[in-house]
Amino acid sequence: MQYYDFEVLQGDDVIVAERAVALDDSRAAWPKIIGLARSLTAPGCRIRVREQQGDTIILIGATAARLFPTLAVAT
């Protein structure tokens, strides 16, 4: 089990953060990213996922994440 930090960015500001989310691997982050994206109403938001070491492994715009294929949620 690995731990990841999820952050919603608006510009350079972190407006939402969820720390130390336990996931099997980084691919398991996509359903959470899509769920976060669908809950956002503010324009221009990005979603960043960081590993325990602090390295960014995923950075995607919320609009793009909302368009992510629904098949990715099922995997």
C-alpha positions as CSV (number, residue, x, y, z in Angstrom):
1,M,0.0,0.0,0.0
2,Q,1.3,3.4,-0.9
3,Y,0.2,6.9,0.2
4,Y,-0.7,9.8,-2.0
5,D,-1.6,13.4,-1.5
6,F,-4.4,14.9,-3.6
7,E,-4.5,18.7,-4.1
8,V,-6.9,20.9,-6.0
9,L,-5.1,24.0,-7.3
10,Q,-6.6,27.3,-8.4
11,G,-3.7,29.2,-9.9
12,D,-0.8,28.5,-7.4
13,D,-3.1,28.2,-4.4
14,V,-4.1,24.8,-2.9
15,I,-7.9,25.2,-2.3
16,V,-8.5,21.5,-1.3
17,A,-6.1,18.9,0.0
18,E,-6.5,15.3,1.1
19,R,-3.4,13.9,2.6
20,A,-2.0,10.3,2.9
21,V,-4.7,8.5,0.8
22,A,-3.8,4.8,0.8
23,L,-3.9,3.2,-2.7
24,D,-2.6,0.0,-4.2
25,D,-0.7,2.0,-6.9
26,S,-0.8,5.2,-8.8
27,R,-3.4,3.9,-11.3
28,A,-5.9,3.6,-8.5
29,A,-5.7,7.5,-8.2
30,W,-7.8,8.0,-11.3
31,P,-11.3,7.3,-9.9
32,K,-10.6,9.7,-7.1
33,I,-9.3,12.4,-9.5
34,I,-12.4,12.1,-11.7
35,G,-14.6,12.3,-8.6
36,L,-12.8,15.4,-7.4
37,A,-13.0,17.0,-10.9
38,R,-16.8,16.4,-11.1
39,S,-17.3,18.0,-7.7
40,L,-15.5,21.3,-8.7
41,T,-17.4,24.3,-9.9
42,A,-14.6,26.9,-9.9
43,P,-13.1,27.5,-13.3
44,G,-9.4,26.9,-14.0
45,C,-8.7,24.3,-11.3
46,R,-6.1,21.6,-11.6
47,I,-5.7,18.4,-9.6
48,R,-2.2,17.3,-8.5
49,V,-1.3,13.9,-7.0
50,R,2.0,13.6,-5.1
51,E,3.8,10.5,-3.9
52,Q,5.0,10.1,-0.3
53,Q,8.3,11.6,-1.3
54,G,6.6,14.8,-2.5
55,D,7.1,14.2,-6.3
56,T,4.2,15.1,-8.5
57,I,3.1,12.0,-10.4
58,I,-0.2,13.4,-11.9
59,L,-1.2,17.0,-12.8
60,I,-4.3,17.4,-14.8
61,G,-6.9,20.2,-15.4
62,A,-10.3,19.5,-13.8
63,T,-12.1,20.0,-17.1
64,A,-9.8,17.4,-18.8
65,A,-10.3,15.0,-15.9
66,R,-14.1,15.3,-16.2
67,L,-13.8,14.2,-19.8
68,F,-11.7,11.1,-18.9
69,P,-13.2,7.9,-20.2
70,T,-15.6,6.3,-17.8
71,L,-13.8,2.9,-18.5
72,A,-10.9,4.3,-16.4
73,V,-13.1,4.4,-13.4
74,A,-14.0,0.7,-13.7
75,T,-10.3,-0.5,-13.8
